[in-house]
Amino acid sequence: MPNPTTSSDTSTSGAAPGVLADRVVLITGGSRGLGAAIAQDLGEAGARIAIADLDADRAADRARTLGEA
């Protein structure tokens, strides 16, 4: 098992593309900050993202942004 401190992986995403294909992920607080970053990474890995947030307008904007990426 590779040591995380010496890993040669230089990707910025936490998951490889396509790893989460056909999966749906619900992210609470996903409209900004850490939640938005997680949504971006999981979307790049192939997951379909559902964002739940107290700020519905911001969540909808973030969902549109992810859909365009």
CNS distance restraints for C-alpha pairs under 8 A (distance, minus, plus):
assign (resid   2 and name CA) (resid   6 and name CA) 7.46 0.50 0.50
assign (resid   2 and name CA) (resid   7 and name CA) 6.34 0.50 0.50
assign (resid   3 and name CA) (resid   7 and name CA) 6.06 0.50 0.50
assign (resid  13 and name CA) (resid  41 and name CA) 5.36 0.50 0.50
assign (resid  13 and name CA) (resid  44 and name CA) 7.69 0.50 0.50
assign (resid  14 and name CA) (resid  41 and name CA) 6.43 0.50 0.50
assign (resid  14 and name CA) (resid  42 and name CA) 7.90 0.50 0.50
assign (resid  15 and name CA) (resid  19 and name CA) 6.83 0.50 0.50
assign (resid  15 and name CA) (resid  41 and name CA) 6.99 0.50 0.50
assign (resid  15 and name CA) (resid  42 and name CA) 6.99 0.50 0.50
assign (resid  15 and name CA) (resid  44 and name CA) 8.00 0.50 0.50
assign (resid  15 and name CA) (resid  45 and name CA) 5.64 0.50 0.50
assign (resid  16 and name CA) (resid  45 and name CA) 5.56 0.50 0.50
assign (resid  17 and name CA) (resid  44 and name CA) 5.93 0.50 0.50
assign (resid  17 and name CA) (resid  45 and name CA) 4.04 0.50 0.50
assign (resid  17 and name CA) (resid  46 and name CA) 6.13 0.50 0.50
assign (resid  18 and name CA) (resid  44 and name CA) 7.68 0.50 0.50
assign (resid  18 and name CA) (resid  45 and name CA) 4.93 0.50 0.50
assign (resid  18 and name CA) (resid  46 and name CA) 4.68 0.50 0.50
assign (resid  18 and name CA) (resid  47 and name CA) 7.86 0.50 0.50
assign (resid  19 and name CA) (resid  45 and name CA) 5.57 0.50 0.50
assign (resid  19 and name CA) (resid  46 and name CA) 6.44 0.50 0.50
assign (resid  20 and name CA) (resid  42 and name CA) 7.39 0.50 0.50
assign (resid  20 and name CA) (resid  45 and name CA) 5.51 0.50 0.50
assign (resid  20 and name CA) (resid  46 and name CA) 4.94 0.50 0.50
assign (resid  20 and name CA) (resid  47 and name CA) 4.88 0.50 0.50
assign (resid  21 and name CA) (resid  45 and name CA) 7.10 0.50 0.50
assign (resid  21 and name CA) (resid  46 and name CA) 4.41 0.50 0.50
assign (resid  21 and name CA) (resid  47 and name CA) 5.28 0.50 0.50
assign (resid  21 and name CA) (resid  48 and name CA) 7.79 0.50 0.50
assign (resid  22 and name CA) (resid  46 and name CA) 7.31 0.50 0.50
assign (resid  22 and name CA) (resid  47 and name CA) 6.38 0.50 0.50
assign (resid  22 and name CA) (resid  48 and name CA) 7.25 0.50 0.50
assign (resid  23 and name CA) (resid  46 and name CA) 7.68 0.50 0.50
assign (resid  23 and name CA) (resid  47 and name CA) 5.08 0.50 0.50
assign (resid  23 and name CA) (resid  48 and name CA) 6.14 0.50 0.50
assign (resid  24 and name CA) (resid  47 and name CA) 5.66 0.50 0.50
assign (resid  24 and name CA) (resid  48 and name CA) 4.69 0.50 0.50
assign (resid  24 and name CA) (resid  49 and name CA) 5.91 0.50 0.50
assign (resid  24 and name CA) (resid  50 and name CA) 7.26 0.50 0.50
assign (resid  25 and name CA) (resid  42 and name CA) 8.00 0.50 0.50
assign (resid  25 and name CA) (resid  47 and name CA) 6.53 0.50 0.50
assign (resid  25 and name CA) (resid  48 and name CA) 6.20 0.50 0.50
assign (resid  25 and name CA) (resid  49 and name CA) 5.08 0.50 0.50
assign (resid  25 and name CA) (resid  50 and name CA) 6.03 0.50 0.50
assign (resid  26 and name CA) (resid  49 and name CA) 6.13 0.50 0.50
assign (resid  26 and name CA) (resid  50 and name CA) 4.66 0.50 0.50
assign (resid  26 and name CA) (resid  51 and name CA) 5.90 0.50 0.50
assign (resid  26 and name CA) (resid  52 and name CA) 7.15 0.50 0.50
assign (resid  27 and name CA) (resid  35 and name CA) 6.68 0.50 0.50
assign (resid  27 and name CA) (resid  39 and name CA) 6.88 0.50 0.50
assign (resid  27 and name CA) (resid  49 and name CA) 7.29 0.50 0.50
assign (resid  27 and name CA) (resid  50 and name CA) 6.18 0.50 0.50
assign (resid  27 and name CA) (resid  51 and name CA) 5.04 0.50 0.50
assign (resid  27 and name CA) (resid  52 and name CA) 6.11 0.50 0.50
assign (resid  28 and name CA) (resid  35 and name CA) 7.06 0.50 0.50
assign (resid  28 and name CA) (resid  51 and name CA) 6.03 0.50 0.50
assign (resid  28 and name CA) (resid  52 and name CA) 4.65 0.50 0.50
assign (resid  28 and name CA) (resid  53 and name CA) 5.79 0.50 0.50
assign (resid  29 and name CA) (resid  35 and name CA) 5.53 0.50 0.50
assign (resid  29 and name CA) (resid  36 and name CA) 7.76 0.50 0.50
assign (resid  29 and name CA) (resid  51 and name CA) 7.16 0.50 0.50
assign (resid  29 and name CA) (resid  52 and name CA) 5.98 0.50 0.50
assign (resid  29 and name CA) (resid  53 and name CA) 4.68 0.50 0.50
assign (resid  29 and name CA) (resid  54 and name CA) 7.39 0.50 0.50
assign (resid  30 and name CA) (resid  34 and name CA) 7.45 0.50 0.50
assign (resid  30 and name CA) (resid  35 and name CA) 3.95 0.50 0.50
assign (resid  30 and name CA) (resid  36 and name CA) 4.64 0.50 0.50
assign (resid  30 and name CA) (resid  37 and name CA) 7.96 0.50 0.50
assign (resid  30 and name CA) (resid  38 and name CA) 7.64 0.50 0.50
assign (resid  30 and name CA) (resid  39 and name CA) 6.48 0.50 0.50
assign (resid  30 and name CA) (resid  51 and name CA) 5.35 0.50 0.50
assign (resid  30 and name CA) (resid  52 and name CA) 6.42 0.50 0.50
assign (resid  30 and name CA) (resid  53 and name CA) 6.37 0.50 0.50
assign (resid  30 and name CA) (resid  59 and name CA) 6.83 0.50 0.50
assign (resid  30 and name CA) (resid  62 and name CA) 7.89 0.50 0.50
assign (resid  31 and name CA) (resid  35 and name CA) 6.51 0.50 0.50
assign (resid  31 and name CA) (resid  36 and name CA) 5.31 0.50 0.50
assign (resid  31 and name CA) (resid  51 and name CA) 6.97 0.50 0.50
assign (resid  31 and name CA) (resid  52 and name CA) 7.85 0.50 0.50
assign (resid  31 and name CA) (resid  53 and name CA) 6.50 0.50 0.50
assign (resid  31 and name CA) (resid  55 and name CA) 7.80 0.50 0.50
assign (resid  31 and name CA) (resid  58 and name CA) 5.80 0.50 0.50
assign (resid  31 and name CA) (resid  59 and name CA) 4.54 0.50 0.50
assign (resid  31 and name CA) (resid  60 and name CA) 7.94 0.50 0.50
assign (resid  31 and name CA) (resid  61 and name CA) 7.83 0.50 0.50
assign (resid  31 and name CA) (resid  62 and name CA) 5.49 0.50 0.50
assign (resid  31 and name CA) (resid  63 and name CA) 7.87 0.50 0.50
assign (resid  32 and name CA) (resid  36 and name CA) 4.61 0.50 0.50
assign (resid  32 and name CA) (resid  37 and name CA) 7.54 0.50 0.50
assign (resid  32 and name CA) (resid  62 and name CA) 7.73 0.50 0.50
assign (resid  33 and name CA) (resid  37 and name CA) 6.42 0.50 0.50
assign (resid  34 and name CA) (resid  38 and name CA) 6.17 0.50 0.50
assign (resid  35 and name CA) (resid  39 and name CA) 6.12 0.50 0.50
assign (resid  36 and name CA) (resid  40 and name CA) 6.18 0.50 0.50
assign (resid  36 and name CA) (resid  62 and name CA) 7.55 0.50 0.50
assign (resid  37 and name CA) (resid  41 and name CA) 6.26 0.50 0.50
assign (resid  38 and name CA) (resid  42 and name CA) 6.06 0.50 0.50
assign (resid  39 and name CA) (resid  43 and name CA) 5.91 0.50 0.50
assign (resid  39 and name CA) (resid  49 and name CA) 6.62 0.50 0.50
assign (resid  40 and name CA) (resid  44 and name CA) 6.19 0.50 0.50
assign (resid  40 and name CA) (resid  66 and name CA) 6.79 0.50 0.50
assign (resid  41 and name CA) (resid  45 and name CA) 6.34 0.50 0.50
assign (resid  42 and name CA) (resid  46 and name CA) 6.59 0.50 0.50
assign (resid  42 and name CA) (resid  47 and name CA) 5.66 0.50 0.50
assign (resid  42 and name CA) (resid  49 and name CA) 7.64 0.50 0.50
assign (resid  43 and name CA) (resid  47 and name CA) 4.93 0.50 0.50
assign (resid  43 and name CA) (resid  48 and name CA) 6.29 0.50 0.50
assign (resid  43 and name CA) (resid  49 and name CA) 6.43 0.50 0.50
assign (resid  43 and name CA) (resid  66 and name CA) 7.45 0.50 0.50
assign (resid  49 and name CA) (resid  63 and name CA) 7.96 0.50 0.50
assign (resid  50 and name CA) (resid  63 and name CA) 7.80 0.50 0.50
assign (resid  51 and name CA) (resid  59 and name CA) 6.25 0.50 0.50
assign (resid  51 and name CA) (resid  63 and name CA) 6.99 0.50 0.50
assign (resid  52 and name CA) (resid  56 and name CA) 7.70 0.50 0.50
assign (resid  52 and name CA) (resid  59 and name CA) 6.84 0.50 0.50
assign (resid  53 and name CA) (resid  59 and name CA) 6.00 0.50 0.50
assign (resid  55 and name CA) (resid  59 and name CA) 6.23 0.50 0.50
assign (resid  56 and name CA) (resid  60 and name CA) 6.10 0.50 0.50
assign (resid  57 and name CA) (resid  61 and name CA) 6.25 0.50 0.50
assign (resid  58 and name CA) (resid  62 and name CA) 6.15 0.50 0.50
assign (resid  59 and name CA) (resid  63 and name CA) 6.13 0.50 0.50
assign (resid  60 and name CA) (resid  64 and name CA) 6.23 0.50 0.50
assign (resid  61 and name CA) (resid  65 and name CA) 6.26 0.50 0.50
assign (resid  62 and name CA) (resid  66 and name CA) 6.21 0.50 0.50
assign (resid  63 and name CA) (resid  67 and name CA) 6.09 0.50 0.50
assign (resid  64 and name CA) (resid  68 and name CA) 6.32 0.50 0.50
assign (resid  65 and name CA) (resid  69 and name CA) 6.49 0.50 0.50
